[in-house]
Amino acid sequence: MKPRLLAALLSVAAAARANPFELYGFTPRATGMGGAMTAVGEDLGASFYNPAALLGHTRTELGLGFADTISNLWIHRARDGTAASQVERAPRFEGGVIFPLGGNLLKDRVVIGIGGGHPIGSLVRVQTVDEAHPQFYMYQSKAQRFALDAAVGVRIVEGLSLGVGVQVIAEQIGRVNFALDLASRQFRARDITVDLNTVPTPTAGILIEPSDRIKIGFSWRKEAQLYYAQPTSIDLGDLGTLRLDVDGLAQYWPHVFSLGVSIKVERLLIAMQADYLLWSNAPNDQVHVKVTPSGNVLQALGLDALLSMESADARMGFSNVLVPHLALEYVFGAALTLRAGGWVRPSVVPDQSGISNYLDNFSECLAAGATVSFSDPLEVFTDPVHLDLGGQVIIANPRSDRKQAAEARWGGTLFSFSAMLRYLY
């Protein structure tokens, strides 16, 4: 078999990472508050941040919006100079809906929330960057995927609510079968099957309200990852069979434990939050490849040992991190609300002393946003329409490393913005 054909087969599967909601926030309000939403209720983003915080809605709420992220990350290497990273823009549509249930038994006790985002273009963007190539681990294609969350919140007693939900993750399983006629140099069979399955991963939350002014929230989001497999069988006729197994994990994001407190003082809301992310469990994101030849002729010629190979990749060695958040929100009146927030995140990536070149930085986020409420000029809606705006800048502070007497530096910024129209009826 020609090396060119083998290379083409190796490129069938690829790896990418994570969830745009985790990186840039879900809903403009969450973006503008720097993600400090675990103890903040009555928001479309509660289906993602804390299902228990869905409680408080007495009317159905519907929202539809747009979000985008623009990268200005850079890498400077002494021998190559400075170059922009290959982190691409991530435009996406976002939407959500909240349904408070009715009836004597369920009214003000059970609320259902659904939220999701869809990238403009591909449903899921999958990309492999070899570990030896310098790459920003957090942002390489992470936002280019479909995201969906569904949750239900239940008020157990006054002042205590519980919530559970799911995030929908994909699983790609494929099978490829080729049969070659070496004498005529033709394919006798070419069969390919690819299944894209959905896999739910759980989320859970608690909201405690000791008074009308104070809320305490705790939430957990299970680690999420996309498993893919692409076994390929190449029938070489009398020579034997060559099997190529390609599999791995993509779209990885770790377990997230969040504890938050919100305090309302007149028109001012203060939200504080700490997230603990278990990055030490991160699997190697390189494609695992195994080539297995079989057949009497291949064995007799000694080609079975020559062609047998399997990739071996070390553990990532990432660190767990604690990410503090702080946000403020002030209601000026029925028509205007302003907010601001931010967070600080240590790097999860250790110094890259081996072959790998995964890059990450000590980073901070500065965010701001607003909600403007107005009457529908077309009089389609009888109640006010709400326009939410949010923006944030993530600052990746410059970091340097030295390998084989060559120094490299990297850093930069990412700017995210989002807008959403909401209506309650």
C-alpha positions in Angstrom: 0.0 0.0 0.0 1.4 3.4 -0.9 2.4 5.7 2.0 0.1 8.4 0.5 -3.0 6.2 1.0 -2.0 5.5 4.6 -1.5 9.2 5.3 -5.0 9.9 4.0 -6.5 7.3 6.3 -4.7 8.7 9.3 -6.4 12.1 8.7 -9.9 10.7 8.9 -10.3 11.5 12.6 -9.3 14.6 14.5 -9.5 16.2 17.9 -10.9 19.5 19.2 -11.9 20.8 22.6 -14.8 21.8 24.7 -17.8 24.1 25.0 -18.3 27.8 24.0 -20.5 28.4 27.1 -17.6 27.4 29.4 -15.2 29.8 27.7 -17.2 32.8 26.8 -20.5 32.6 28.7 -24.0 31.7 27.7 -26.4 34.7 27.4 -25.2 38.3 27.2 -26.0 38.7 30.9 -23.6 35.9 31.8 -21.0 37.3 29.4 -21.3 40.8 31.0 -21.0 39.4 34.5 -18.0 37.3 33.7 -19.8 34.0 34.3 -20.7 34.7 38.0 -24.2 33.1 37.6 -24.3 30.2 40.0 -26.2 32.1 42.7 -28.0 34.5 40.2 -31.5 33.3 39.3 -34.2 34.3 36.8 -31.9 34.0 33.7 -32.0 31.9 30.6 -28.5 30.8 31.3 -29.6 29.0 34.5 -30.1 25.7 32.5 -26.3 25.7 32.1 -25.0 27.4 35.2 -27.3 26.1 37.9 -30.5 24.3 37.2 -31.9 25.1 40.7 -31.7 28.8 39.8 -34.5 28.4 37.2 -37.0 29.0 40.1 -38.4 32.4 40.3 -39.9 32.6 36.8 -43.7 33.0 36.8 -44.0 33.6 33.1 -42.6 31.8 30.0 -39.4 33.5 28.7 -38.0 33.2 25.2 -34.6 34.5 23.9 -32.7 34.5 20.6 -29.4 36.0 20.0 -25.9 36.1 18.4 -22.4 35.8 19.8 -18.9 35.9 18.4 -15.3 35.8 19.6 -12.3 37.4 17.9 -8.8 36.2 18.7 -5.7 38.3 18.9 -3.3 35.7 20.3 0.3 35.6 19.2 3.3 33.4 19.5 6.9 34.7 19.2 9.7 32.3 18.6 13.3 33.5 18.3 14.0 31.7 15.0 10.6 32.5 13.3 9.6 35.9 14.7 6.0 36.8 15.8 3.0 35.2 14.2 -0.7 35.3 15.0 -2.2 32.1 16.3 -4.5 29.9 14.3 -7.4 30.3 16.7 -10.4 31.1 14.4 -13.4 33.3 15.0 -16.4 31.5 16.5 -19.7 33.2 15.4 -22.8 31.4 16.7 -26.5 31.7 17.3 -27.8 31.2 20.8 -31.2 30.7 22.2 -33.1 29.7 25.3 -36.6 29.2 26.7 -37.9 28.8 30.3 -41.3 27.1 31.0 -42.8 27.5 34.5 -45.3 24.7 35.0 -48.8 25.4 36.2 -51.5 23.8 38.2 -52.2 23.7 41.9 -49.4 21.2 42.6 -46.6 22.4 40.3 -47.1 26.2 40.0 -44.1 28.1 41.5 -42.5 24.8 42.2 -41.3 23.3 38.9 -39.5 25.2 36.1 -38.0 23.7 32.9 -35.2 25.4 31.0 -33.6 24.7 27.6 -30.6 26.5 26.1 -28.4 26.0 23.2 -25.9 27.5 20.7 -25.2 26.6 17.1 -22.0 27.8 15.3 -22.4 29.4 11.9 -21.2 26.8 9.4 -20.3 23.4 10.7 -22.3 21.7 13.4 -19.1 20.5 15.0 -15.6 21.8 14.0 -13.0 19.1 14.5 -9.3 19.8 14.2 -6.1 18.0 15.1 -3.0 19.9 15.8 0.1 17.7 16.4 1.3 18.1 20.0 4.7 19.3 18.7 3.1 22.3 17.0 2.7 25.4 19.3 -1.0 25.8 20.1 -3.2 27.5 22.6 -4.8 24.6 24.3 -7.9 26.4 25.7 -9.0 27.9 22.5 -8.0 25.7 19.5 -11.5 25.0 17.9 -13.2 24.8 21.3 -16.0 27.1 20.5 -16.8 25.5 17.1 -19.4 23.1 18.2 -23.1 22.7 18.7 -24.1 23.0 22.4 -27.5 22.1 24.1 -28.6 22.1 27.7 -31.9 21.0 29.3 -32.7 21.2 33.0 -35.5 21.2 35.5 -35.6 23.1 38.8 -37.8 22.1 41.7 -38.5 24.1 44.9 -38.4 21.6 47.7 -39.4 24.0 50.5 -39.5 27.8 50.7 -35.8 28.9 50.5 -34.5 25.6 49.1 -34.4 24.6 45.4 -32.8 21.7 43.6 -32.1 21.2 39.9 -30.8 18.6 37.5 -30.0 18.8 33.9 -28.0 17.3 31.0 -25.6 18.6 28.4 -25.8 16.9 25.0 -22.5 15.7 23.8 -21.8 13.9 20.5 -20.1 10.6 19.8 -18.8 9.7 16.4 -18.4 6.1 15.4 -17.3 5.1 11.9 -16.4 2.0 10.0 -14.4 1.9 6.7 -13.9 -1.2 4.6 -11.7 -1.2 1.5 -10.9 -4.2 -0.8 -8.1 -3.9 -3.2 -7.2 -5.9 -6.4 -3.5 -5.4 -6.4 -3.1 -7.0 -9.8 -5.4 -4.6 -11.6 -4.7 -1.8 -9.1 -8.4 -1.3 -8.6 -10.8 -1.1 -5.6 -13.2 -4.0 -5.4 -15.2 -2.5 -2.5 -15.4 0.8 -0.7 -17.8 0.9 2.2 -18.0 3.7 4.8 -20.4 4.1 7.7 -20.4 7.0 10.1 -22.8 7.3 13.1 -23.1 10.6 15.1 -24.7 9.6 18.4 -25.7 11.9 21.2 -24.5 11.3 24.8 -26.1 13.1 27.7 -23.8 14.3 30.6 -25.4 15.3 33.9 -25.4 18.6 35.7 -26.9 19.4 39.1 -27.4 22.4 41.4 -28.7 23.7 44.7 -30.0 27.2 45.5 -30.5 28.3 49.1 -32.3 31.6 49.8 -32.0 32.4 53.5 -33.7 35.8 52.8 -35.0 37.9 49.9 -31.7 39.5 49.5 -29.2 36.6 49.7 -28.9 33.5 47.5 -26.3 30.8 47.9 -25.7 28.4 45.0 -23.7 25.3 44.3 -23.5 23.5 41.0 -21.6 20.6 39.3 -21.1 19.9 35.7 -19.7 16.5 34.8 -16.7 16.3 32.6 -17.6 16.3 28.9 -15.8 14.7 26.0 -16.5 13.5 22.5 -15.4 9.9 21.8 -14.6 9.0 18.2 -13.5 5.8 16.5 -12.8 5.1 12.9 -11.7 1.5 12.4 -10.6 0.8 8.8 -10.1 -2.6 7.3 -8.1 -2.9 4.0 -8.5 -6.3 2.3 -5.3 -6.9 0.2 -6.6 -10.1 -1.3 -4.2 -13.1 -1.1 -1.6 -10.9 0.7 -3.8 -10.5 3.8 -5.6 -7.7 5.6 -4.4 -4.4 7.0 -6.4 -3.0 9.9 -6.1 0.7 10.9 -7.7 1.7 14.2 -8.1 5.4 14.8 -9.8 6.6 18.0 -9.6 9.2 20.7 -11.3 11.8 22.8 -12.2 15.3 21.7 -14.2 18.3 22.9 -12.9 17.7 26.5 -13.8 19.9 29.4 -13.2 18.8 33.0 -15.5 18.5 36.0 -16.6 22.0 37.2 -17.6 22.6 40.8 -19.0 26.1 41.5 -20.0 27.9 44.7 -21.6 31.3 44.5 -23.2 33.9 46.6 -25.4 36.9 45.5 -26.4 39.8 47.6 -29.1 42.3 46.6 -28.9 45.8 48.2 -31.8 47.9 46.9 -31.1 48.1 43.1 -27.6 46.7 43.4 -26.8 43.0 42.9 -23.4 41.7 44.0 -22.4 38.2 42.8 -19.3 36.3 44.0 -18.3 32.9 42.8 -15.4 30.4 42.8 -15.1 27.6 40.2 -12.8 24.5 40.8 -11.9 22.7 37.6 -10.3 19.2 37.6 -7.9 19.6 34.7 -5.6 17.0 36.2 -7.9 14.3 34.6 -7.5 15.7 31.1 -6.8 12.8 28.6 -4.2 13.1 25.9 -5.9 14.8 23.0 -3.7 13.3 20.2 -5.3 10.8 17.8 -4.5 7.2 18.9 -3.5 5.1 15.9 -2.8 1.4 15.7 -1.9 -0.5 12.5 -2.4 -4.3 12.6 -1.5 -6.5 9.6 -2.7 -10.1 9.3 -2.4 -12.9 6.7 -0.1 -15.8 5.9 1.7 -14.0 3.1 2.4 -10.8 5.1 3.7 -13.0 7.9 5.9 -15.1 5.6 7.4 -12.0 4.1 8.0 -10.4 7.5 5.8 -7.5 6.7 3.5 -8.1 9.6 6.3 -7.0 12.1 7.4 -4.1 9.7 3.9 -2.7 9.3 2.7 -3.1 12.9 2.8 0.1 14.8 0.9 1.9 17.6 1.1 5.5 18.8 2.0 6.1 22.5 1.2 9.4 24.1 2.0 10.5 27.6 -0.4 12.0 30.1 -1.0 15.8 29.8 0.0 16.6 33.3 -2.3 19.5 33.7 -3.2 21.2 37.0 -6.5 21.7 38.8 -7.3 25.4 39.1 -9.5 27.7 41.2 -11.2 30.5 39.3 -12.7 33.4 41.3 -15.4 35.6 39.8 -16.9 38.9 40.9 -19.8 40.8 39.3 -22.0 43.8 39.9 -25.4 44.7 38.4 -27.4 47.9 38.9 -31.0 48.5 37.9 -31.5 52.1 37.0 -35.2 51.7 36.3 -37.6 49.7 34.2 -35.7 50.6 31.0 -32.0 50.2 31.8 -29.8 47.8 33.7 -26.0 47.9 33.7 -23.5 45.2 34.8 -19.8 44.4 35.0 -17.7 41.5 36.1 -14.6 39.5 35.7 -12.5 36.5 36.7 -8.9 35.4 37.1 -7.6 32.0 36.0 -4.2 30.4 36.5 -2.6 28.4 33.7 -3.5 24.7 33.6 -0.6 23.8 31.4 2.9 23.0 33.0 6.1 24.1 31.4 6.5 22.2 28.1 9.9 20.5 28.5 9.2 17.5 26.2 8.1 17.2 22.7 4.6 18.8 23.3 4.0 22.5 22.9 0.6 23.1 24.5 0.3 26.8 25.5 -1.8 28.4 28.2 -1.4 31.6 30.2 -2.3 33.2 33.5 -5.4 35.0 32.3 -8.0 37.5 33.5 -11.3 38.6 32.1 -12.9 42.0 32.2 -16.6 42.1 31.2 -19.5 44.6 30.9 -23.1 44.5 29.7 -26.5 46.1 29.7 -30.2 45.4 29.3 -32.4 47.9 27.5 -36.2 47.4 27.7 -38.6 49.0 25.2 -42.0 48.7 23.8 -42.4 47.0 20.5 -42.7 49.7 17.8 -44.6 47.3 15.5 -47.0 46.4 18.4 -46.6 42.7 17.7 -45.8 42.2 21.4 -47.9 43.7 24.1 -45.3 43.6 26.9 -41.8 45.2 26.8 -39.0 43.6 24.8 -35.6 43.3 26.4 -32.3 43.7 24.5 -29.3 42.2 26.3 -25.8 43.2 25.4 -22.6 41.7 26.7 -18.9 41.9 26.0 -15.7 40.7 27.6 -12.0 40.7 26.9 -9.8 37.8 28.0 -6.2 38.9 28.6 -3.6 36.1 28.3 -0.6 37.5 30.0 2.7 36.9 28.2 4.5 33.7 29.2 7.8 32.4 28.0 9.6 29.1 27.9 13.0 27.9 26.7 13.7 24.7 24.8 17.0 23.6 23.4 18.5 27.1 23.8 15.5 28.6 21.9 13.1 30.9 23.7 9.4 31.4 22.9 6.9 33.8 24.2 3.1 33.8 23.8 0.1 35.8 24.9 -2.6 38.1 23.6 -6.3 38.8 23.9 -9.7 37.4 22.9 -12.7 39.7 22.6 -16.2 38.2 22.9 -19.5 40.0 22.4 -23.2 38.8 22.4 -26.6 40.3 21.9 -30.0 38.7 22.6 -33.7 39.7 22.4 -35.9 38.4 25.2 -39.6 38.4 25.7 -41.7 37.2 28.6 -45.3 36.3 28.1 
